[in-house]
Amino acid sequence: MIRAIIIDDEPYCCEALATMLEDYCPEVEILGTYHNSIDGLAAIRQKSPDLVFLDVEMPKMNGFDMLAQLPTVNFEIIFTTSYDQYALKAIRFSAIDYLLKPVDQEELVKAVQKVIQRSQKPIAQQLEILLQKIHNPSTPISKMAMPTMEGLQMIQVNQIISCESDSNYTILHLKDKKRKVVSSTLKEIEELLEEHSFLRVHRCYLVNLNEIEKYMKGEGGFLVMSDGSTVDVSRGKKELLLKKLLPG
């Protein structure tokens, strides 16, 4: 059994989530529900849960500030949040799970199943990335957490040369000649990297503009990257690419 607690300042949300867990996630034992961060922190220390469903937006101390109060985080986290562009981007950068309110039954079951299948709890670097992005939302993050076939990987953004779509996965081509297959779509990677010097040049490719060596003319043309690889440019992306590459 997964021993869980729910922390949310709205009692109705706590009750609704607890009912859904009882109905659809029999693997989860609910140790308690708490309606403020102070009680939630005390419950984490006293009950040592395996999983915490944590509301992001709470008065006095939000979910992120609450986590910062803990010397170590040795439990799984699933954030619950209404749509918030900055909070969601920070959570995605850290590769920590989240559920949008109102919580969808299928998404809840998927999130719990991922906890069951995962062998590794959140690591310090994930929380470091999360809190850095939350406290400095306009500052581009130099590192992101990515779920790969081998497990969670911390990847330096400036080490990525290009990203290639592979259905629901993305292949990251790195400067050390390594390739990392991550469990995210190219669109999801594009959204994470929009604050950095990356551009979608084709439906299948996202490139680091700083790693382009040459642009070769053609109907759409193609790029020669710093590792010697070539990347096709679609006709629809050609004009935007040239604007980015040409001075003035």
C-alpha positions as CSV (number, residue, x, y, z in Angstrom):
1,M,0.0,0.0,0.0
2,I,1.0,3.6,-0.7
3,R,0.5,5.7,2.4
4,A,-0.7,9.2,1.4
5,I,-1.8,12.5,2.8
6,I,-3.7,15.3,1.1
7,I,-2.9,18.9,1.8
8,D,-5.3,21.5,0.3
9,D,-6.8,24.6,1.9
10,E,-10.2,23.9,0.3
11,P,-12.0,21.1,2.3
12,Y,-14.2,20.3,-0.7
13,C,-11.1,19.6,-2.8
14,C,-9.7,17.3,-0.1
15,E,-12.9,15.4,0.2
16,A,-13.4,15.0,-3.5
17,L,-9.8,13.8,-4.0
18,A,-10.0,11.4,-1.1
19,T,-13.3,9.9,-2.5
20,M,-11.7,9.5,-5.9
21,L,-8.7,7.7,-4.4
22,E,-10.9,5.4,-2.4
23,D,-13.0,4.6,-5.5
24,Y,-10.3,4.3,-8.2
25,C,-6.9,3.8,-6.5
26,P,-7.2,0.9,-4.0
27,E,-3.4,0.8,-3.7
28,V,-3.5,4.2,-1.8
29,E,-4.2,4.4,1.9
30,I,-5.2,7.9,3.0
31,L,-3.5,8.8,6.3
32,G,-5.3,12.1,6.6
33,T,-6.3,15.4,4.9
34,Y,-5.0,18.8,6.0
35,H,-6.3,22.2,5.2
36,N,-3.2,24.4,5.8
37,S,0.6,24.2,5.3
38,I,1.4,24.2,9.1
39,D,-0.8,21.1,9.8
40,G,0.5,19.6,6.6
41,L,4.1,20.0,7.6
42,A,3.4,18.5,11.0
43,A,1.7,15.5,9.4
44,I,4.6,14.9,7.0
45,R,7.0,14.8,10.0
46,Q,4.8,12.7,12.2
47,K,3.4,10.2,9.6
48,S,6.3,9.8,7.1
49,P,4.0,9.3,4.1
50,D,5.0,7.7,0.9
51,L,3.0,10.2,-1.2
52,V,1.8,13.7,-0.7
53,F,-0.9,15.3,-2.8
54,L,0.0,19.0,-2.4
55,D,-2.0,22.0,-3.3
56,V,0.1,24.7,-4.9
57,E,-2.0,27.8,-4.1
58,M,-2.5,28.1,-0.3
59,P,-2.6,31.2,1.9
60,K,0.3,32.3,4.1
61,M,2.6,29.5,2.8
62,N,2.1,27.9,-0.6
63,G,3.0,24.4,-1.5
64,F,6.5,25.3,-2.8
65,D,7.3,27.4,0.3
66,M,6.2,24.5,2.4
67,L,8.6,22.1,0.7
68,A,11.4,24.5,1.2
69,Q,10.8,24.2,5.0
70,L,11.8,20.5,4.9
71,P,15.5,19.5,5.2
72,T,14.9,16.5,3.0
73,V,12.0,15.3,0.9
74,N,11.8,11.5,1.0
75,F,8.3,11.0,-0.3
76,E,6.6,11.2,-3.7
77,I,4.8,14.4,-4.6
78,I,1.8,15.0,-6.9
79,F,0.9,18.7,-7.0
80,T,-2.7,19.7,-7.4
81,T,-3.2,23.1,-9.0
82,S,-5.4,25.3,-11.1
83,Y,-3.9,26.5,-14.3
84,D,-1.0,28.8,-13.6
85,Q,1.5,29.3,-16.4
86,Y,4.6,30.0,-14.2
87,A,3.8,27.2,-11.7
88,L,3.2,24.6,-14.4
89,K,6.4,25.5,-16.2
90,A,8.4,25.2,-13.0
91,I,6.8,21.8,-12.2
92,R,7.4,20.5,-15.8
93,F,11.1,21.6,-15.6
94,S,11.5,19.6,-12.4
95,A,9.7,16.5,-13.8
96,I,7.5,16.3,-10.7
97,D,3.9,15.1,-11.4
98,Y,0.9,17.4,-11.1
99,L,-2.9,17.2,-11.6
100,L,-5.0,20.1,-12.8
101,K,-8.1,21.0,-10.8
102,P,-10.8,19.8,-11.0
103,V,-8.9,16.5,-10.9
104,D,-9.8,14.1,-13.7
105,Q,-10.3,10.5,-12.7
106,E,-8.2,9.0,-15.5
107,E,-5.3,11.5,-14.9
108,L,-5.4,10.6,-11.2
109,V,-5.1,6.9,-11.9
110,K,-2.3,7.5,-14.3
111,A,-0.4,9.6,-11.8
112,V,-0.8,7.0,-9.0
113,Q,0.3,4.2,-11.4
114,K,3.5,6.2,-12.2
115,V,4.2,6.4,-8.5
116,I,3.8,2.7,-8.1
117,Q,6.1,1.9,-11.1
118,R,8.8,4.4,-10.2
119,S,11.7,3.1,-8.1
120,Q,13.1,6.6,-7.3
121,K,11.6,9.3,-5.2
122,P,12.2,13.0,-6.0
123,I,15.8,13.9,-5.7
124,A,17.3,17.1,-4.3
125,Q,18.1,18.5,-7.8
126,Q,14.5,18.3,-8.9
127,L,13.4,20.4,-5.9
128,E,16.2,22.8,-6.5
129,I,15.2,23.3,-10.1
130,L,11.5,23.7,-9.0
131,L,12.2,26.3,-6.3
132,Q,14.7,28.2,-8.5
133,K,12.1,28.6,-11.3
134,I,9.4,29.6,-8.8
135,H,11.4,32.2,-7.1
136,N,13.0,33.5,-10.3
137,P,10.4,32.9,-13.0
138,S,12.0,35.3,-15.6
139,T,15.4,33.7,-15.3
140,P,16.1,30.9,-17.7
141,I,17.0,27.6,-16.0
142,S,20.3,26.1,-16.9
143,K,19.3,22.5,-16.1
144,M,16.1,20.4,-16.4
145,A,15.0,17.1,-15.1
146,M,14.0,14.7,-17.9
147,P,12.4,11.2,-17.6
148,T,14.4,8.8,-19.8
149,M,14.5,5.1,-20.4
150,E,17.3,4.8,-17.8
151,G,15.5,6.8,-15.2
152,L,15.4,10.5,-14.4
153,Q,18.3,12.5,-15.9
154,M,19.5,16.0,-15.1
155,I,20.4,17.6,-18.5
156,Q,22.2,20.9,-19.0
157,V,20.2,23.0,-21.5
158,N,23.4,24.3,-23.2
159,Q,24.5,20.8,-23.9
160,I,21.5,20.1,-26.2
161,I,22.3,20.5,-29.9
162,S,19.0,19.5,-31.3
163,C,15.8,17.6,-30.4
164,E,14.1,15.1,-32.7
165,S,10.6,13.9,-32.5
166,D,10.0,10.2,-32.2
167,S,6.2,9.8,-31.8
168,N,5.4,10.4,-28.1
169,Y,9.1,10.5,-27.2
170,T,11.9,13.0,-28.1
171,I,15.6,12.2,-28.9
172,L,17.9,14.8,-27.5
173,H,21.2,15.1,-29.4
174,L,23.9,16.3,-26.9
175,K,27.4,17.8,-27.4
176,D,29.1,14.7,-26.0
177,K,27.7,12.7,-29.0
178,K,25.3,11.0,-26.7
179,R,21.6,10.6,-27.4
180,K,18.9,10.7,-24.7
181,V,15.4,9.4,-25.4
182,V,13.0,11.2,-23.1
183,S,9.4,10.5,-22.3
184,S,8.1,13.8,-23.6
185,T,6.7,15.0,-26.9
186,L,8.7,17.5,-29.0
187,K,5.9,20.1,-28.3
188,E,6.4,19.7,-24.6
189,I,10.2,20.1,-24.9
190,E,9.6,23.2,-27.1
191,E,7.4,24.8,-24.4
192,L,10.1,24.2,-21.8
193,L,12.8,25.7,-23.9
194,E,11.0,28.7,-25.3
195,E,13.0,31.0,-23.0
196,H,16.2,29.7,-24.4
197,S,17.8,30.0,-27.8
198,F,15.8,27.1,-29.4
199,L,13.7,27.2,-32.5
200,R,11.3,24.7,-34.1
201,V,12.5,24.5,-37.7
202,H,10.5,21.5,-38.8
203,R,7.6,19.5,-37.4
204,C,10.2,16.9,-36.3
205,Y,13.1,19.1,-35.2
206,L,13.9,21.7,-32.6
207,V,17.4,23.2,-32.7
208,N,19.7,25.2,-30.5
209,L,20.4,28.3,-32.5
210,N,23.8,28.6,-30.8
211,E,24.9,25.3,-32.3
212,I,24.1,26.0,-36.0
213,E,27.3,26.0,-38.1
214,K,25.7,26.5,-41.6
215,Y,22.4,27.1,-43.3
216,M,22.3,25.4,-46.7
217,K,19.8,26.9,-49.2
218,G,17.0,24.9,-50.8
219,E,13.2,24.8,-50.8
220,G,13.3,24.8,-47.1
221,G,17.0,24.1,-46.9
222,F,18.8,22.4,-44.1
223,L,21.1,23.1,-41.2
224,V,24.6,21.8,-40.4
225,M,24.9,21.6,-36.7
226,S,28.1,21.8,-34.5
227,D,28.2,18.0,-34.2
228,G,28.2,17.6,-38.0
229,S,24.6,16.4,-38.1
230,T,22.1,17.9,-40.6
231,V,18.5,19.0,-39.8
232,D,15.9,19.7,-42.4
233,V,14.1,23.1,-42.4
234,S,10.5,23.2,-43.5
235,R,9.3,25.9,-46.0
236,G,7.0,27.4,-43.4
237,K,9.8,27.8,-40.9
238,K,12.5,29.1,-43.3
239,E,11.6,32.9,-43.0
240,L,11.5,32.9,-39.2
241,L,14.8,30.9,-39.1
242,L,16.6,33.4,-41.4
243,K,15.3,36.3,-39.3
244,K,16.8,34.7,-36.2
245,L,20.2,34.0,-37.9
246,L,20.7,37.3,-39.9
247,P,21.9,40.4,-37.9
248,G,19.6,43.4,-37.7
